[in-house]
Amino acid sequence: MDGTGTVTGVIDWDGATRGNADFDLFTLRFDLALRAPELHVDVPDTVALVCWAHMSLRMVDWAIRHFTASDVTVWLDLAQRLRP
């Protein structure tokens, strides 16, 4: 972050992978929506819908398989809120 509080870079020691950098940004957007909703990550419109669809399915599936029904609802609500 710079002196004004603007995020100027991201270091990801775990989740980022080789491939589409915009998808990594959208993954970060989902994480921040829960952990720091006041922060926002911009993703180009050309890939936003595809990234949103993938992350929505991924997180809802993960919640169904590993958590409670209320956790599934949290991810469904978040997916709806983040839809481009």
C-alpha positions as CSV (number, residue, x, y, z in Angstrom):
1,M,0.0,0.0,0.0
2,D,1.2,3.5,-0.7
3,G,1.0,6.4,1.8
4,T,-2.6,7.1,0.8
5,G,-3.8,3.5,1.6
6,T,-4.1,2.5,-2.1
7,V,-3.1,-1.0,-2.8
8,T,-0.2,-0.9,-5.4
9,G,0.7,-4.6,-5.5
10,V,-0.2,-8.0,-4.2
11,I,2.1,-10.8,-3.0
12,D,0.3,-14.2,-3.0
13,W,2.4,-17.0,-1.6
14,D,-0.3,-19.6,-2.1
15,G,-3.3,-19.0,-4.3
16,A,-2.0,-17.4,-7.5
17,T,-1.1,-19.7,-10.3
18,R,0.4,-19.6,-13.7
19,G,-2.3,-18.6,-16.1
20,N,-4.7,-15.7,-16.4
21,A,-3.8,-12.9,-14.0
22,D,-7.3,-11.5,-14.2
23,F,-8.6,-14.8,-12.7
24,D,-6.2,-14.4,-9.8
25,L,-7.5,-10.9,-9.2
26,F,-11.1,-12.2,-9.3
27,T,-10.1,-14.9,-6.8
28,L,-8.7,-12.1,-4.6
29,R,-12.0,-10.2,-5.0
30,F,-14.0,-13.1,-3.6
31,D,-11.6,-13.4,-0.6
32,L,-11.7,-9.7,0.1
33,A,-15.5,-9.6,-0.1
34,L,-15.5,-11.7,3.1
35,R,-12.3,-10.5,4.9
36,A,-12.2,-6.8,3.9
37,P,-15.4,-5.8,2.1
38,E,-14.3,-2.1,2.1
39,L,-11.5,-3.1,-0.4
40,H,-12.4,-3.6,-4.1
41,V,-10.4,-5.2,-6.9
42,D,-11.2,-4.2,-10.5
43,V,-11.2,-6.9,-13.1
44,P,-11.5,-6.2,-16.8
45,D,-15.1,-6.6,-18.1
46,T,-13.9,-8.9,-20.9
47,V,-13.2,-11.7,-18.3
48,A,-15.3,-10.7,-15.3
49,L,-18.4,-12.9,-16.1
50,V,-16.3,-16.0,-16.8
51,C,-14.2,-15.5,-13.6
52,W,-17.4,-14.8,-11.6
53,A,-19.1,-18.0,-12.8
54,H,-16.0,-20.1,-12.1
55,M,-15.4,-18.7,-8.6
56,S,-19.1,-18.9,-7.7
57,L,-19.4,-22.5,-8.6
58,R,-16.0,-23.3,-7.0
59,M,-16.8,-21.7,-3.6
60,V,-20.4,-23.0,-3.4
61,D,-19.3,-26.5,-4.3
62,W,-16.5,-26.3,-1.6
63,A,-19.0,-25.1,1.0
64,I,-21.5,-27.9,0.1
65,R,-18.8,-30.6,0.5
66,H,-17.1,-29.2,3.6
67,F,-19.3,-26.9,5.6
68,T,-22.8,-26.2,6.8
69,A,-25.9,-25.1,5.0
70,S,-25.5,-21.6,6.4
71,D,-22.0,-21.4,4.8
72,V,-23.4,-22.4,1.5
73,T,-25.9,-19.5,1.8
74,V,-23.0,-17.1,2.6
75,W,-21.3,-18.1,-0.7
76,L,-24.5,-18.0,-2.7
77,D,-25.2,-14.5,-1.4
78,L,-21.7,-13.4,-2.0
79,A,-21.8,-14.7,-5.5
80,Q,-25.0,-12.8,-6.2
81,R,-23.5,-9.6,-4.8
82,L,-20.3,-9.9,-6.9
83,R,-22.0,-10.7,-10.2
84,P,-20.7,-8.4,-12.9
